[in-house]
């Protein structure tokens, strides 16, 4: 049995990640519960990918594998430009989408008291430690490296992006969740394109999970603060579709300029 698990470790990971997360979400869907941020079933679901990742890394590589994972999580010393890209690019792309939406006749940003900008910081930290950390130990800590040992960066990203998108499916039926506002096609295109961009940054920073955590948290925080989603954009899907177009263009430029092998312009040794 142990040999079968090791031989099929990626399949085992996907099964565990989906089973943990979908079980938590299913409880909320069946009970018709709109969960708060710290609902235990919601937190269980949010941490499904990382719990599964920790388990299969230990099964596959033991303590050395977990030690390597810790080094990735604490790989802080990367070029400053990657901090700028990871923290600034997500809200910048969303602001560009909103600007284009305004040019096409849509409503622009509705500014609140600028003194309340500090609220972005606690939101970012909550998202980082209670949402993003629950995913990235699995998606980029285990799944992406495993795929890239067998395929180039681009097909690895497309495979992972599809799995990541499917993992989110129960959220489209979860009471009160923002995914209910979005077309499935939009979400698939968004997830596939950002997965390519995540792989680009992961490879360019020598596998720094810290940078991926910052990027993912910045993206989710910007979604919550800026009026990109229909509920915050007077029911309009146009800002969201413009954003997807910008993400696809960005991913295309990364592939065109750097090549599909590693998405960084460098070949593997």
Phi, psi and omega per residue, in radians:
X1 nan -0.760 -3.131
X2 -1.086 -0.703 3.124
X3 -1.138 -0.662 3.124
X4 -1.136 -0.721 3.136
X5 -1.086 -0.803 -3.134
X6 -1.132 -0.655 3.139
X7 -1.177 -0.544 -3.092
X8 -2.037 0.678 -2.971
X9 -1.107 -0.593 -3.141
X10 -1.197 -0.752 3.080
X11 -1.067 -0.733 3.114
X12 -1.070 -0.736 3.111
X13 -1.032 -0.871 -3.104
X14 -1.052 -0.747 -3.135
X15 -1.088 -0.817 -3.133
X16 -1.114 -0.781 -3.118
X17 -1.065 -0.798 3.141
X18 -1.185 -0.749 -3.084
X19 -1.072 -0.790 -3.119
X20 -1.142 -0.874 -3.064
X21 -1.215 -0.805 -3.092
X22 -1.171 -0.537 3.084
X23 -1.104 -0.798 3.122
X24 -1.093 -0.803 -3.141
X25 -1.170 -0.638 -3.114
X26 -1.090 -0.682 3.086
X27 -1.026 -0.764 -3.121
X28 -1.201 -0.648 3.138
X29 -1.205 -0.790 -3.115
X30 -1.122 -0.682 -3.127
X31 -1.503 0.022 3.124
X32 0.944 0.833 -3.082
X33 -1.809 2.202 2.994
X34 -1.563 1.765 -2.939
X35 -1.342 2.597 2.946
X36 -1.383 3.064 -3.044
X37 -1.053 -0.625 -3.044
X38 -1.824 0.328 3.040
X39 -1.010 2.277 -3.051
X40 -1.076 -0.616 3.117
X41 -1.216 -0.635 3.095
X42 -1.182 -0.715 3.112
X43 -1.154 -0.695 3.079
X44 -1.021 -0.806 3.141
X45 -1.115 -0.738 -3.108
X46 -1.103 -0.545 -3.091
X47 -1.675 0.108 3.135
X48 -0.944 -0.907 -3.116
X49 -1.061 -0.702 -3.112
X50 -1.311 -0.656 3.067
X51 -1.085 -0.761 3.091
X52 -1.126 -0.683 3.128
X53 -1.086 -0.806 3.110
X54 -1.040 -0.722 -3.111
X55 -1.125 -0.859 -3.063
X56 -1.291 -0.540 3.058
X57 -1.096 -0.741 3.125
X58 -1.168 -0.715 3.113
X59 -1.106 -0.741 -3.036
X60 -1.408 -0.657 -2.996
X61 -2.246 -0.082 3.118
X62 1.181 -2.697 -3.111
X63 -1.112 -0.635 3.068
X64 -1.024 -0.630 3.106
X65 -1.138 -0.727 3.111
X66 -1.194 -0.613 3.085
X67 -1.117 -0.739 3.101
X68 -1.106 -0.687 3.102
X69 -1.062 -0.752 3.128
X70 -1.084 -0.694 3.101
X71 -1.092 -0.642 3.089
X72 -1.174 -0.725 -3.124
X73 -1.172 -0.485 -3.106
X74 -1.887 0.365 3.107
X75 -1.449 1.404 -3.063
X76 -1.519 -0.455 -2.981
X77 -1.482 1.427 3.047
X78 -2.179 2.881 -3.121
X79 -1.019 2.460 -3.060
X80 -1.003 -0.474 -3.092
X81 -1.101 -0.490 -3.137
X82 -1.289 -0.508 3.011
X83 -1.144 -0.750 3.128
X84 -1.090 -0.841 -3.121
X85 -1.080 -0.805 -3.062
X86 -1.153 -0.652 -3.066
X87 -1.591 -0.537 -3.018
X88 -1.737 -0.600 -3.053
X89 -1.026 -0.788 -3.126
X90 -1.024 -0.941 3.114
X91 -1.150 -0.526 3.130
X92 -1.136 -0.773 3.108
X93 -1.102 -0.662 3.121
X94 -1.193 -0.668 3.084
X95 -1.147 -0.654 3.061
X96 -1.100 -0.716 3.114
X97 -1.114 -0.717 3.121
X98 -1.179 -0.660 3.084
X99 -1.084 -0.784 3.104
X100 -1.120 -0.672 3.094
X101 -1.059 -0.703 3.116
X102 -1.149 -0.714 3.115
X103 -1.075 -0.511 3.139
X104 -1.543 0.138 3.048
X105 1.817 0.025 -3.139
X106 -1.408 2.947 3.119
X107 -1.368 2.526 -3.109
X108 -1.551 -2.788 -3.141
X109 -1.221 2.472 3.037
X110 -1.808 1.879 -3.037
X111 -1.445 2.318 2.997
X112 -1.673 -2.921 3.120
X113 -1.078 2.036 -3.126
X114 -1.007 -0.437 -3.141
X115 -1.140 -0.297 -3.125
X116 -1.561 0.178 -3.140
X117 -1.079 -0.405 -3.137
X118 -1.048 -0.388 -3.108
X119 -1.123 -0.370 3.112
X120 -1.079 -0.609 -3.068
X121 -1.139 -0.909 3.098
X122 -1.107 -0.597 3.087
X123 -1.094 -0.789 3.123
X124 -1.019 -0.782 -3.106
X125 -1.177 -0.693 3.084
X126 -1.090 -0.783 3.122
X127 -1.110 -0.722 -3.099
X128 -1.076 -0.856 -2.984
X129 -1.613 -0.380 -3.074
X130 -1.997 0.085 3.098
X131 -2.391 -1.128 -3.049
X132 -1.111 -0.748 3.122
X133 -1.060 -0.481 3.122
X134 -1.262 -0.247 -3.123
X135 -1.882 -0.792 -2.838
X136 -1.302 -0.392 3.017
X137 -1.070 -0.540 3.100
X138 -1.501 -0.959 -3.026
X139 -1.121 -0.920 -3.097
X140 -1.778 -0.278 3.088
X141 -1.409 -0.589 3.116
X142 -2.058 -0.974 -2.938
X143 -1.106 -0.847 -3.098
X144 -1.110 -0.848 3.091
X145 -1.025 -0.702 3.128
X146 -1.076 -0.790 3.139
X147 -1.142 -0.716 -3.072
X148 -1.263 -0.255 3.007
X149 -1.297 -0.256 -3.068
X150 -2.046 -0.442 -3.099
X151 -2.343 2.921 3.008
X152 -1.184 2.985 -3.083
X153 -1.105 -0.688 -3.086
X154 -1.161 -0.948 3.092
X155 -1.078 -0.583 3.078
X156 -1.062 -0.726 3.134
X157 -1.152 -0.722 -3.119
X158 -1.160 -0.705 3.103
X159 -1.119 -0.854 -3.118
X160 -1.135 -0.696 3.131
X161 -1.063 -0.703 3.121
X162 -1.152 -0.765 3.119
X163 -1.096 -0.765 -3.135
X164 -1.073 -0.723 3.131
X165 -1.143 -0.777 -3.132
X166 -1.119 -0.645 3.122
X167 -0.988 -0.582 -3.100
X168 -1.355 -0.165 -2.947
X169 -0.912 -0.772 -3.121
X170 -1.011 -0.432 -3.129
X171 -1.116 -0.364 3.112
X172 -1.290 -0.174 3.079
X173 -2.045 0.030 -3.122
X174 -1.383 2.194 -3.095
X175 -0.972 2.243 3.063
X176 1.379 -0.016 -3.098
X177 -1.394 2.521 -3.065
X178 -1.167 -0.332 3.133
X179 -1.070 -0.433 -3.137
X180 -1.139 -0.308 3.136
X181 -1.419 -0.211 -2.890
X182 -1.950 2.473 3.018
X183 -1.193 2.545 3.139
X184 -1.062 -0.671 3.135
X185 -1.084 -0.756 3.103
X186 -1.012 -0.800 -3.079
X187 -1.164 -0.671 3.118
X188 -1.104 -0.828 -3.139
X189 -1.106 -0.713 3.127
X190 -1.103 -0.807 -3.080
X191 -1.176 -0.729 -3.141
X192 -1.118 -0.732 -3.093
X193 -1.242 -0.725 -3.130
X194 -1.240 -0.476 3.087
X195 -1.107 -0.682 3.064
X196 -1.073 -0.765 3.140
X197 -1.166 -0.648 3.092
X198 -1.112 -0.749 3.131
X199 -1.096 -0.710 3.095
X200 -0.982 -0.869 -3.114
X201 -1.224 -0.690 3.099
X202 -1.015 -0.847 -3.115
X203 -1.227 -0.667 -3.108
X204 -1.193 -0.389 3.135
X205 -1.861 0.385 3.108
X206 0.981 0.747 3.046
X207 1.343 0.563 3.129
X208 -1.342 1.861 3.067
X209 -1.219 -0.441 3.084
X210 -1.033 -0.758 3.137
X211 -1.160 -0.646 3.119
X212 -1.171 -0.686 3.084
X213 -1.063 -0.767 3.122
X214 -1.116 -0.771 3.140
X215 -1.067 -0.834 -3.111
X216 -1.133 -0.742 3.138
X217 -1.161 -0.702 3.114
X218 -1.108 -0.698 3.139
X219 -1.137 -0.845 -3.123
X220 -1.156 -0.647 3.111
X221 -1.141 -0.757 3.133
X222 -1.088 -0.668 3.085
X223 -1.059 -0.640 -3.114
X224 -1.360 -0.403 -3.056
X225 -1.710 -0.699 -3.064
X226 -1.622 2.562 -3.067
X227 -1.397 1.133 3.119
X228 -1.568 -0.713 -3.083
X229 -1.307 2.657 -3.049
X230 -0.937 -0.699 -3.095
X231 -1.051 -0.585 -3.129
X232 -1.663 -0.100 -3.102
X233 -2.008 0.664 3.126
X234 0.970 0.607 3.088
X235 1.446 0.000 -3.080
X236 -1.492 2.374 3.042
X237 -1.587 -0.096 -3.036
X238 -1.056 -0.784 3.102
X239 -1.003 -0.687 -3.138
X240 -1.151 -0.717 3.141
X241 -1.220 -0.635 3.076
X242 -1.120 -0.714 3.103
X243 -1.057 -0.770 3.113
X244 -1.057 -0.715 3.098
X245 -1.047 -0.749 3.120
X246 -1.142 -0.660 3.116
X247 -1.172 -0.731 3.117
X248 -1.122 -0.739 3.096
X249 -1.078 -0.760 3.138
X250 -1.091 -0.791 3.113
X251 -1.115 -0.705 3.107
X252 -1.085 -0.704 3.117
X253 -1.143 -0.698 3.101
X254 -1.058 -0.769 3.136
X255 -1.156 -0.784 -3.089
X256 -1.133 -0.757 -3.054
X257 -1.400 -0.527 -3.022
X258 -1.957 -0.242 -3.099
X259 1.483 2.766 -3.037
X260 -1.465 -0.171 -2.990
X261 -1.131 -0.942 3.081
X262 -2.177 -0.139 -3.066
X263 1.168 0.244 -3.133
X264 -2.120 -0.014 -3.081
X265 1.460 0.067 3.136
X266 -2.086 2.550 3.046
X267 -1.590 2.678 3.061
X268 -1.185 2.589 3.096
X269 -1.335 nan nan
